Amino acid sequence: MVPAAEAAPALLLAVLLVASAVSAHWPISESSSGIPGEELTGTLKCNDDQFACADALRCVPAAWRCDGRAHCTDASDEISCTYNTTCGPGQFRCVRSGLCIAASWRCDGDADCGPHDASDEDPYMCEKDFKCWGAWARCATPEDGQFSCVPVYNFCDGVRHCLDGSDEWDICDNFTESSCAALGCAACRPTHEGASCYCQPGYEWRDGRCVDSDECEWEGACAQRCSNLPGSYACACAAGYVLRADQRSCAAVNDPVGAPLSLIVATESGVERVWPAEPAASARGNHSLAALDVRAIDFLYTNRSVCYVHRNVSRAALVCVDADDFSRRRELPAPHPLPDLDSVEHLAIDWVSGNWYVADSARELVALCDAALRHCRLLPERALGRLRSLALDPTAGYMFWSAWGAEPPAVRRASLAGADARALADLKLVYPGALALDPAARALYWVDAYLECVERVDYDGRRRATVRRGYDSQRLERISVLEGLLYLPVWQNRSVLAASRYRRARAPPAHHAVRARPLAALVYHRQRQPNVTHPCAVRKGGCAHVCVPAYSGAAPRAHCVCRNGYRLVGHGDCEQRRTWCWKVYEYVAWAPAGVEAESYLVVSRGAPALVGGLVLAGAGPGAAPGAEPDEPFAPATHAARPTASDVDIDKQMLYYCDVHKYQIIRQKLDGSQQEVFLGAEVDNCEGLAIDWMSRNVYWTDDALGQLSVARLDARARRVLLRAPHYHPRALALDPANGQVLHCTIILYYFYIMLF
């Protein structure tokens, strides 16, 4: 027999080993403290990993202190700084900002040194790597830090095509047609890189001959659709757009036809609708409302509604207003998986099916709900990570989000059900945030709050490009895009910036004033939510709970999903699950012998608070290898700090202890019938187990130093064991043999371990 003094350290070691194993499957993280640069009201309290600005208005990450960029409004994060004079191996030191960046970032086409320092992309340093596309050649001097290109045949034709006129400089003085003979081409012109062969427009010199040039590879050749033709190319537009006279750009057709574009702008003090082309229209009618710090906002064009999370001093609510009259207001029920909307920061509406996506930042949950908010399913959080922005394109069947914090920063894509997640961009990102989608061009835009830039990538993660630099996007929640313009909220001067979505645009951006400092800007237009034919648009596609738009190639199909605690039967019906379970509480695991195909762990997590199920992927027959684990029951999201938990399989009830509420709580596995099972003489409940044979529940209480039992039906209770210095923790039952197994750690042993 092992002496108690030797058994206690061994037991503690076993508990720690199990804890580390469980945390690998279910990461435990602290609640988010807000986005970088979040402004606070009242007394400023910053976390240990944050820097408090001297004006007491903002907390910024401590890593931003003395980084060469002013993130505080008073620039106090850059006062009394000593900047690097040298950088480590494999790094490049920026000339102006003094930042040290990876040497591989130099001359990669993106300026990474800051909004006022492009020394890592100095054109003269990088010119050896810069090549113009096809039969084009470089002008001699850069424009705004970038070289421009003109066709080779424009050199030495007597007309200035480069802004600096370098295509007509002295390189033309000694040029003769005989210079082309050595190149083996019929026609050539001098360039700053030497004589270069050229072909007729639409062709380029390659491998000693003229071949067709693929103009569709050029940025901005066509706004949406491009077809390469021999010696030429043709542009076309998506449904809902018409080709303009320039034969390149597309004009969006509104509903009603001819209605001007407007913006829905969420600000620090409310929501307003503005018309950039007709500023006076904003003053006509009721197009503004007061609300505190609106972050979660979207619209549904088909019923002309603007929906957002309305916050006041006491509560938050999901509210929709008429887009043409903000005084016409209705409050919607909160999604049932969420106990409140206080920490909901992201909202997106699938305009094809009417489904809602509601993201709770504090609980790190995303609820997918049907149009009536009656049936909701929590999306797999292990795939989503710490979500920072959310966007949907039901015409392609995708959801997109940006994330950073618990995992490396990334911009990701998944199906609208949250499956098949993949990264579209996960390199050269720091704090990716607000997203915007261009469904017609199949392009995704995002902003990076630290790099102060706007970037673009297509839906497959290709053709990544930086389209705008020097954009201060702190506190930004949403941006928008339509036709050739990006609409970017500008916090500092209370405006929305309309800027080109192309990198080399020459047209200056325009500012549209709003009443308060903006957080989000949404283009309100029919083509922002284009109409498509899909089964989910009619009676939920035959789905009992939620119809998620999906596609098999180009063919639309209804993908039915059930609310948590139910499983799909046939095409669209849902039935409640009845399964075995394992349980995990306080990081101590127990499991019955014989694992069924739908076995799962019951996990109690302290922060963010949640009691949920974790399906054992690949356990038992019929499980698809590598399949995304399903949610076996509706998680308990109303908990404050859950510890121990167990499931009564017979009655399909979940029981758990909440040490902040001093209660034992139960609810149905479908999330309904939540109630306090025991609310008296419950303090620090560390272990809980169901005796399914005698219909009893056992629990340990570390603070009261006792082991107790209660009937599941009558709630009659009895203390089985109480003793001085008794600190019971984990608990397990063997009903068949009538045994209660529990572990306890005597305080004396803790003193030995610690001191």
C-alpha positions in Angstrom: 0.0 0.0 0.0 1.3 3.4 -1.0 1.6 5.9 2.0 -0.6 8.9 1.8 2.4 11.3 1.9 3.7 9.6 -1.3 0.4 9.2 -3.0 -0.5 12.9 -2.9 2.3 14.2 -5.1 1.7 11.3 -7.5 -2.0 12.2 -7.7 -1.2 15.9 -8.3 1.2 15.0 -11.1 -1.5 12.8 -12.7 -4.0 15.6 -12.5 -1.6 18.0 -14.2 -0.8 15.5 -16.9 -4.5 15.1 -17.7 -4.9 18.8 -17.6 -2.3 19.4 -20.2 -3.8 16.7 -22.5 -7.2 18.2 -22.2 -6.0 21.7 -22.9 -4.4 20.5 -26.2 -7.9 19.5 -27.4 -9.8 22.4 -25.9 -7.6 25.5 -25.6 -8.3 27.7 -22.6 -8.0 31.4 -23.2 -8.8 34.6 -21.4 -11.6 36.9 -22.4 -10.7 39.4 -25.0 -9.9 42.9 -23.7 -10.9 44.6 -26.9 -9.2 45.5 -30.2 -5.9 47.4 -30.3 -6.3 51.1 -29.8 -9.7 50.8 -28.1 -10.9 54.1 -26.6 -12.3 53.9 -23.1 -14.6 56.1 -21.1 -14.3 57.0 -17.5 -11.2 55.8 -15.6 -8.6 54.4 -17.9 -7.6 50.9 -16.8 -5.1 49.1 -19.1 -4.0 45.5 -19.0 -0.4 44.6 -18.1 0.3 44.0 -21.8 -1.0 47.4 -22.8 0.3 51.0 -22.7 -1.9 53.8 -21.4 -1.8 56.9 -23.5 -1.0 60.1 -21.7 -4.3 61.7 -22.6 -6.1 58.8 -20.8 -8.3 58.1 -23.8 -6.8 54.9 -25.2 -5.0 51.7 -24.4 -2.7 50.4 -27.1 -0.6 47.1 -27.1 2.7 47.5 -25.2 4.4 46.2 -28.3 3.4 49.4 -30.1 5.4 51.5 -27.7 8.4 53.1 -29.4 7.8 51.3 -32.7 8.2 54.4 -34.8 4.5 55.0 -35.3 2.2 57.2 -33.3 -0.8 55.1 -32.2 -2.0 57.4 -29.3 -3.8 60.5 -30.4 -1.3 62.5 -28.5 1.7 60.5 -29.8 2.7 59.7 -26.2 3.6 56.1 -27.2 6.5 57.6 -29.2 7.9 60.0 -26.5 11.3 59.4 -24.8 12.1 56.5 -27.1 15.5 55.2 -28.2 15.2 53.7 -31.6 17.3 50.9 -33.0 20.5 51.9 -34.8 21.3 48.4 -35.8 19.2 45.4 -36.6 19.8 41.7 -36.1 21.0 39.2 -38.7 18.4 38.6 -41.4 16.8 42.0 -40.8 16.6 45.3 -42.7 16.6 48.6 -40.9 14.1 51.2 -42.2 15.7 54.5 -43.0 13.1 56.9 -41.4 11.1 54.9 -38.9 14.1 52.9 -37.6 12.0 49.7 -37.6 13.7 46.3 -38.1 11.9 44.2 -40.6 12.7 40.8 -42.1 15.2 41.2 -44.9 13.0 39.0 -47.1 10.4 41.8 -47.0 12.8 44.2 -48.8 11.9 44.7 -52.5 8.9 42.5 -52.4 6.5 45.1 -53.7 5.0 46.1 -50.4 6.2 49.0 -48.2 6.6 47.6 -44.7 8.4 50.3 -42.9 5.4 52.4 -42.0 3.0 55.0 -43.4 5.7 57.6 -44.0 8.7 55.3 -44.8 9.0 53.2 -48.0 12.7 52.8 -47.7 12.4 49.0 -48.0 10.9 49.5 -51.4 13.3 52.3 -52.6 12.9 52.1 -56.4 16.6 52.6 -57.1 17.5 49.9 -54.6 15.0 47.5 -56.0 15.1 48.5 -59.7 17.2 45.4 -60.6 14.2 43.3 -59.6 11.5 45.5 -61.2 10.2 44.3 -64.5 7.4 45.7 -66.6 4.8 43.3 -67.9 5.0 42.0 -71.5 6.1 44.5 -74.2 6.2 47.4 -71.8 9.3 49.3 -70.5 10.1 51.3 -67.3 10.2 55.1 -67.1 13.4 56.5 -65.7 12.2 58.0 -62.4 9.6 56.6 -60.0 6.2 58.2 -59.3 5.0 58.1 -55.6 7.7 55.5 -54.9 6.8 53.2 -57.8 8.1 53.0 -61.4 5.5 53.3 -64.1 5.5 51.4 -67.4 4.6 52.4 -70.9 4.5 50.3 -74.1 7.9 49.9 -75.8 6.6 51.3 -79.1 5.8 54.6 -77.3 9.5 55.2 -76.7 11.1 57.7 -79.1 7.9 58.4 -81.0 8.1 62.1 -80.4 5.4 62.2 -77.8 5.9 62.2 -74.0 4.2 59.2 -72.4 6.2 59.1 -69.1 5.4 61.9 -66.7 9.1 62.7 -66.5 9.4 62.6 -70.3 12.1 60.0 -70.0 10.7 58.0 -73.0 12.0 60.9 -75.2 15.3 61.5 -73.4 18.8 61.2 -75.0 18.4 57.5 -75.4 16.7 58.3 -78.7 19.5 60.4 -80.1 21.7 57.7 -81.5 19.0 55.1 -82.2 18.7 53.7 -85.7 16.6 50.8 -87.0 19.8 48.9 -87.7 20.1 48.5 -84.0 17.3 45.9 -84.2 19.2 43.6 -86.4 21.4 42.3 -83.6 18.2 41.4 -81.6 16.8 39.4 -84.4 13.5 41.3 -84.5 11.8 43.4 -87.2 11.1 46.4 -84.9 12.7 47.7 -81.7 13.0 50.8 -79.6 15.6 52.0 -77.1 14.6 51.9 -73.5 16.5 52.6 -70.3 17.3 48.9 -70.1 18.7 48.8 -73.6 17.1 48.2 -77.0 13.9 46.1 -76.8 11.8 44.4 -79.4 8.2 45.2 -79.7 5.2 43.8 -81.5 1.9 45.3 -82.6 -0.6 46.1 -79.8 -1.9 42.9 -78.1 1.3 41.0 -78.7 4.6 40.7 -76.9 8.2 39.6 -77.8 9.0 36.3 -76.2 11.5 33.6 -77.1 12.4 35.3 -80.4 8.9 35.9 -81.7 5.7 37.8 -81.2 3.1 36.0 -79.1 -0.3 36.9 -77.8 -0.2 39.0 -74.6 -2.6 37.9 -71.9 -4.0 41.3 -70.9 -6.3 39.6 -68.3 -3.3 39.2 -66.0 -2.9 43.0 -65.8 -4.4 44.6 -62.7 -7.5 46.6 -63.7 -7.6 45.4 -67.3 -11.2 44.6 -66.6 -13.3 45.5 -63.5 -15.0 42.1 -63.3 -14.8 39.5 -66.1 -12.0 39.3 -68.6 -11.6 37.1 -71.8 -8.2 37.0 -73.5 -8.5 37.2 -77.3 -5.8 36.9 -80.0 -4.1 40.4 -80.0 -6.8 41.8 -77.7 -9.1 41.1 -74.8 -12.8 41.7 -73.9 -14.4 42.8 -70.6 -17.8 41.7 -69.4 -19.8 42.4 -66.2 -21.6 40.2 -63.7 -25.4 40.1 -63.5 -26.7 43.3 -62.1 -24.0 45.4 -63.8 -23.6 47.1 -67.2 -20.4 47.7 -69.1 -19.5 51.4 -69.3 -18.4 53.2 -72.4 -14.7 52.7 -71.6 -15.3 48.9 -72.2 -13.5 48.1 -68.9 -15.5 49.3 -65.9 -18.9 48.2 -64.8 -21.8 50.3 -63.4 -24.0 48.7 -60.7 -27.7 48.7 -61.3 -29.7 49.7 -58.2 -33.2 48.8 -57.2 -35.1 50.9 -58.0 -33.2 51.6 -61.1 -31.4 55.0 -60.9 -31.5 55.2 -57.1 -28.3 56.8 -55.9 -25.8 54.9 -53.8 -26.0 55.5 -50.1 -23.9 54.6 -47.0 -25.0 53.1 -43.7 -22.5 54.5 -41.2 -22.1 53.3 -37.6 -20.5 55.9 -35.4 -19.5 56.2 -31.7 -22.9 57.8 -31.0 -25.3 56.2 -33.4 -26.2 55.1 -37.0 -26.8 57.4 -40.0 -27.5 57.0 -43.7 -25.8 59.4 -46.1 -25.8 59.9 -49.8 -22.3 60.8 -51.1 -23.5 62.1 -54.5 -26.5 64.0 -52.9 -25.5 65.3 -49.4 -28.7 67.2 -49.1 -30.7 63.9 -49.3 -29.4 63.0 -45.8 -31.3 65.9 -44.3 -34.6 64.7 -45.8 -36.5 62.2 -43.7 -35.4 60.3 -40.6 -32.1 58.8 -41.4 -30.2 58.9 -38.1 -30.6 57.5 -34.6 -28.7 57.6 -31.3 -27.0 54.5 -29.9 -23.8 53.8 -27.9 -20.8 52.5 -29.7 -22.4 50.5 -32.5 -20.1 47.7 -33.7 -22.3 44.9 -34.9 -24.3 46.1 -37.9 -25.6 44.8 -41.2 -28.5 45.3 -43.5 -31.0 43.2 -45.6 -31.7 45.0 -48.8 -34.7 42.8 -49.8 -36.8 44.1 -46.9 -35.0 47.4 -46.6 -33.9 46.8 -43.0 -30.8 48.0 -41.1 -30.1 45.7 -38.2 -27.6 46.3 -35.3 -26.9 45.6 -31.7 -28.3 48.5 -29.7 -26.6 49.2 -26.4 -27.7 51.4 -23.6 -26.6 51.7 -20.0 -28.5 48.6 -18.8 -28.7 46.1 -21.7 -28.1 45.3 -25.3 -30.7 44.3 -27.8 -30.9 43.2 -31.5 -32.8 45.9 -33.3 -33.9 46.5 -36.9 -35.0 49.8 -38.4 -36.5 50.7 -41.7 -33.7 51.9 -44.0 -36.0 54.7 -45.3 -37.3 55.8 -41.9 -35.1 55.0 -38.9 -38.0 55.8 -36.5 -39.7 52.6 -37.6 -38.0 50.2 -35.2 -38.5 46.7 -34.0 -36.7 44.6 -31.5 -35.8 41.0 -32.3 -35.3 38.1 -29.9 -31.8 37.3 -28.9 -30.3 34.1 -30.3 -31.1 31.4 -27.7 -27.5 30.1 -27.3 -26.4 33.5 -26.0 -27.5 34.7 -22.6 -27.2 38.3 -23.6 -25.8 40.5 -26.4 -23.5 42.7 -24.3 -20.3 41.3 -25.9 -21.6 40.8 -29.5 -19.3 42.7 -31.8 -20.0 41.2 -35.2 -23.2 40.7 -37.1 -23.7 39.4 -40.6 -26.9 38.5 -42.6 -27.0 35.9 -45.3 -29.3 37.7 -47.7 -30.1 34.5 -49.7 -31.4 32.4 -46.9 -32.1 35.1 -44.3 -29.8 33.4 -41.8 -28.0 35.4 -39.1 -24.4 35.1 -38.0 -23.9 36.6 -34.5 -20.4 36.6 -33.0 -19.9 37.0 -29.3 -16.3 38.2 -28.7 -16.2 37.6 -24.9 -17.5 34.0 -25.1 -15.7 33.4 -28.4 -18.8 32.0 -30.0 -20.5 32.4 -33.4 -24.2 31.5 -33.6 -25.7 30.6 -36.9 -29.5 31.1 -36.7 -32.3 30.8 -39.2 -34.2 33.9 -40.3 -36.7 33.8 -37.4 -33.8 33.3 -34.8 -35.7 30.2 -33.6 -33.1 27.6 -34.5 -29.4 28.3 -33.8 -26.2 26.3 -34.1 -22.9 27.3 -32.7 -20.1 27.1 -35.3 -16.9 25.2 -34.5 -14.9 27.6 -32.5 -11.7 25.6 -32.9 -11.8 26.5 -36.6 -12.7 30.1 -36.1 -10.2 31.2 -33.5 -10.5 34.7 -32.0 -12.6 36.3 -34.7 -12.1 40.0 -35.4 -14.3 40.6 -38.4 -16.9 38.6 -40.4 -18.2 38.7 -43.9 -20.5 36.5 -46.0 -21.0 35.7 -49.7 -23.9 33.3 -50.0 -23.7 33.6 -53.8 -20.4 31.6 -53.5 -21.3 29.6 -50.4 -18.4 31.1 -48.3 -17.9 32.9 -45.0 -14.7 34.9 -44.4 -13.2 36.2 -41.2 -10.0 37.7 -39.8 -8.5 36.4 -36.6 -5.5 37.0 -34.3 -4.7 36.6 -30.7 -4.7 32.9 -29.6 -3.2 31.8 -32.9 -1.1 33.5 -35.6 -2.9 36.2 -37.5 -4.8 35.1 -40.6 -7.6 35.9 -43.0 -9.6 32.7 -43.5 -12.4 31.2 -45.5 -14.9 28.4 -44.8 -18.3 27.1 -45.9 -21.3 28.9 -44.6 -21.6 26.1 -42.1 -18.1 26.7 -40.8 -16.5 23.6 -42.4 -13.5 23.2 -44.7 -11.7 26.2 -43.1 -8.5 27.4 -44.9 -6.2 30.4 -44.7 -6.3 32.8 -47.6 -3.5 34.9 -46.1 -1.4 34.1 -43.1 2.0 35.8 -43.9 2.9 39.4 -43.4 -0.1 40.1 -41.1 -0.1 41.6 -37.7 -3.6 42.8 -36.7 -6.0 42.0 -39.7 -9.4 43.4 -39.0 -12.3 44.9 -40.9 -13.3 42.9 -44.1 -15.2 43.8 -47.3 -16.3 41.5 -50.1 -16.8 42.2 -53.8 -19.0 39.3 -55.0 -18.9 40.3 -58.6 -15.1 40.3 -58.8 -14.7 37.4 -56.2 -12.3 39.6 -54.2 -11.8 40.0 -50.4 -10.4 43.2 -48.9 -9.1 43.7 -45.3 -7.3 46.3 -43.2 -4.4 45.7 -40.9 -4.5 48.0 -37.9 -0.8 47.7 -37.3 0.6 47.9 -40.8 -2.0 50.6 -41.6 -2.8 49.3 -45.0 -5.7 47.8 -47.0 -5.0 44.5 -48.8 -6.8 42.4 -51.4 -6.9 38.7 -52.3 -9.2 36.6 -54.4 -11.5 33.9 -53.0 -8.8 31.2 -53.6 -6.0 33.1 -51.8 -4.3 34.2 -55.0 -3.3 37.6 -56.4 -2.7 39.2 -53.1 -1.9 42.9 -53.4 -1.7 46.0 -51.1 -4.1 48.6 -52.5 -3.7 51.4 -50.0 -1.1 52.5 -47.4 -1.0 54.9 -44.5 -4.6 54.2 -43.5 -5.1 54.5 -39.7 -7.7 51.8 -39.1 -7.8 51.6 -35.3 -11.3 50.8 -33.9 -12.5 50.1 -37.4 -15.2 47.4 -37.6 -16.5 47.3 -41.2 -15.4 48.6 -44.7 -17.2 48.3 -48.0 -16.6 48.2 -51.7 -18.6 48.7 -54.8 -17.7 49.2 -58.5 -14.2 50.7 -58.4 -14.2 52.3 -54.9 -13.4 51.3 -51.4 -15.3 53.1 -48.6 -13.2 53.4 -45.5 -14.2 55.1 -42.2 -11.8 57.7 -41.0 -12.0 58.1 -37.3 -9.9 61.2 -36.9 -11.8 63.6 -39.2 -15.3 62.1 -39.0 -15.6 61.1 -42.6 -15.8 58.1 -44.9 -13.0 58.0 -47.5 -13.9 56.8 -51.0 -10.7 55.6 -52.6 -9.8 53.5 -55.7 -9.5 49.8 -55.2 -6.6 49.8 -57.7 -2.9 50.2 -56.6 -1.9 52.7 -59.3 -5.0 54.8 -59.4 -4.3 58.5 -60.2 -7.7 59.9 -59.2 -7.6 61.5 -55.7 -9.8 60.0 -53.0 -12.9 61.9 -51.8 -14.0 62.4 -48.2 -17.7 62.3 -47.2 -18.5 63.9 -43.8 -20.5 62.2 -41.1 -21.8 63.5 -37.8 -19.6 61.6 -35.4 -16.4 59.5 -35.5 -17.2 56.4 -37.7 -16.7 52.7 -36.8 -18.2 51.1 -39.9 -19.3 52.0 -43.4 -21.6 49.8 -45.5 -22.6 50.6 -49.1 -26.4 50.3 -49.2 -27.1 49.1 -52.7 -28.8 46.2 -54.4 -25.6 44.9 -55.9 -24.0 44.7 -52.5 -26.4 41.8 -51.9 -27.0 40.5 -55.5 -30.1 38.5 -56.1 -29.5 34.8 -57.0 -31.8 31.7 -57.3 -31.2 29.2 -54.6 -33.2 26.5 -52.8 -32.5 28.0 -49.4 -34.4 31.1 -50.5 -37.7 29.2 -50.6 -39.1 27.6 -47.4 -35.6 27.0 -46.1 -34.9 24.5 -48.9 -37.0 21.8 -47.0 -34.7 22.0 -44.0 -36.3 21.7 -40.5 -33.9 24.0 -38.7 -31.4 25.9 -40.8 -30.7 25.9 -44.6 -27.2 26.9 -45.5 -26.5 27.9 -49.1 -24.0 25.6 -50.7 -22.9 24.7 -54.2 -21.8 21.7 -56.1 -19.7 23.4 -58.7 -21.9 26.1 -60.1 -25.1 24.3 -59.1 -26.8 25.6 -56.0 -27.9 23.1 -53.3 -29.5 23.3 -49.9 -27.2 22.1 -47.0 -29.4 21.4 -44.0 -27.9 21.7 -40.5 -29.6 21.2 -37.1 -29.5 23.1 -33.9 -27.1 21.9 -31.3 -28.3 18.7 -29.6 -30.0 17.5 -32.8 -28.7 15.5 -35.7 -29.8 15.4 -39.4 -32.1 12.5 -40.5 -32.8 12.2 -44.2 -32.7 15.3 -46.2 -33.9 18.0 -43.8 -35.4 16.5 -40.7 -33.7 16.8 -37.3 -34.0 14.5 -34.2 -32.5 14.7 -30.8 -29.2 12.9 -30.2 -29.1 10.1 -27.6 -25.4 9.1 -27.0 -22.9 7.9 -24.5 -20.5 10.5 -23.2 -17.2 10.9 -21.6 -16.8 13.8 -19.2 -14.0 16.2 -18.5 -14.2 18.6 -15.5 -11.5 20.5 -13.8 -9.2 18.7 -16.3 -9.8 15.2 -14.8 -11.3 12.7 -17.2 -13.3 9.6 -16.8 -14.9 7.4 -19.4 -17.0 4.2 -19.6 -15.6 1.1 -21.1 -16.7 0.7 -24.7 -16.7 3.8 -26.8 -19.7 4.2 -29.1 -19.6 5.8 -32.6 -21.0 9.1 -31.3 -19.1 9.3 -28.0 -18.1 12.7 -26.8 -16.3 14.5 -24.0 -18.3 16.9 -21.7 -16.0 19.8 -21.1 -16.3 22.6 -18.5 -14.3 25.6 -19.4 -13.7 28.6 -17.1 -12.8 31.4 -19.5 -14.6 32.0 -21.7 -17.2 30.3 -19.6 -18.8 27.3 -21.4 -20.0 23.7 -20.9 -19.9 21.9 -24.2 -19.4 18.6 -25.9 -16.3 17.6 -27.9 -17.0 14.7 -30.3 -14.2 12.2 -30.5 -13.4 12.4 -34.2 -12.8 9.0 -35.7 -14.1 7.1 -32.6 -16.0 3.9 -33.5 -17.4 2.6 -36.8 -18.7 5.0 -39.4 -16.7 8.0 -38.3 -15.1 9.8 -41.2 -11.3 10.1 -40.8 -10.3 13.7 -40.3 -13.9 14.9 -40.2 -14.6 18.1 -38.4 -16.0 17.1 -34.9 -19.7 17.9 -34.5 -21.3 19.5 -31.5 -23.2 16.7 -29.7 -25.5 19.0 -27.6 -26.4 22.6 -27.1 -23.6 24.1 -25.0 -24.4 25.8 -21.7 -23.4 29.4 -22.5 -25.2 31.0 -19.5 -22.5 29.9 -17.0 -20.3 32.3 -15.2 -17.5 29.9 -14.1 -18.4 26.2 -14.6 -16.3 23.5 -13.1 -17.7 19.9 -12.8 -20.3 18.6 -15.2 -22.1 15.4 -16.2 -24.9 14.2 -18.4 -28.0 12.2 -17.4 -28.4 10.1 -20.5 -31.8 8.7 -19.6 -33.5 12.1 -19.2 -31.1 13.9 -21.7 -30.1 16.5 -19.1 -26.8 18.3 -18.6 -25.8 19.1 -15.0 -22.9 21.4 -14.1 -21.6 23.4 -11.1 -21.1 27.1 -11.3 -18.7 28.3 -8.6 -19.5 32.0 -9.2 -23.2 31.5 -8.8 -22.8 28.9 -6.0 -25.3 26.7 -7.8 -25.7 23.3 -9.5 -27.6 24.0 -12.7 -29.3 21.7 -15.2 -30.7 22.0 -18.7 -31.9 19.8 -21.5 -29.3 18.7 -24.1 -31.1 20.8 -26.7 -30.5 23.9 -24.5 -34.1 24.3 -23.2 -35.5 24.0 -19.7 -32.6 25.6 -17.9 -33.1 25.8 -14.1 -31.3 25.9 -10.8 -31.1 22.3 -9.5 -29.5 23.2 -6.1 -29.0 26.7 -5.0 -28.3 26.3 -1.2 -25.2 25.0 0.6 -23.2 24.8 -2.7 -19.9 26.6 -2.6 -16.8 25.4 -4.4 -18.1 22.4 -6.2 -15.1 20.6 -7.7 -16.5 17.2 -8.7 -19.9 16.0 -10.0 -21.2 12.6 -11.2 -24.5 11.0 -12.1 -25.5 7.6 -10.7 -27.7 6.5 -13.6 -28.8 3.3 -11.8 -30.2 4.7 -8.6 -31.0 8.2 -10.1 -28.8 10.2 -7.8 -26.2 12.9 -8.3 -23.0 13.1 -6.2 -20.8 16.2 -5.8 -17.8 17.3 -3.9 -17.4 20.7 -2.3 -13.8 21.9 -1.6 -14.9 25.0 0.4 -17.3 23.2 2.7 -15.1 20.1 2.9 -17.8 17.6 2.2 -19.1 14.9 -0.2 -22.9 15.1 -0.8 -25.7 13.2 -2.7 -29.1 14.3 -3.9 -32.0 12.6 -5.7 -32.4 13.7 -9.3 -36.2 13.8 -9.0 -37.1 14.9 -5.5 -33.9 16.9 -4.8 -33.7 15.4 -1.3 -30.0 15.7 -0.3 -27.6 14.3 2.3 -24.0 14.9 3.3 -22.1 11.6 3.1 -18.7 12.8 4.4 -17.5 15.8 6.2 -14.1 16.2 8.0 -11.6 18.9 9.0 -9.0 19.7 6.5 -10.9 17.6 3.9 -10.7 19.0 0.4 -12.4 16.7 -2.0 -11.9 17.3 -5.7 -12.5 14.9 -8.6 -15.3 12.4 -8.4 -16.3 9.2 -10.3 -18.9 6.5 -9.7 -19.0 2.7 -10.2 -22.8 2.2 -9.8 -22.6 -1.5 -10.6 -20.4 -2.2 -7.6 -21.8 0.6 -5.4 -18.5 2.5 -5.2 -17.8 6.2 -5.0 -14.2 7.1 -6.1 -12.9 10.6 -5.3 -9.6 12.3 -4.7 -8.7 14.8 -2.0 -5.6 16.9 -1.4 -5.0 17.6 2.2 -3.9 21.2 2.9 -0.8 19.9 4.7 0.5 18.3 1.5 0.1 21.6 -0.3 2.4 23.2 2.2 4.9 20.5 1.6 4.7 20.9 -2.2 4.8 24.7 -2.1 7.3 25.3 0.7 
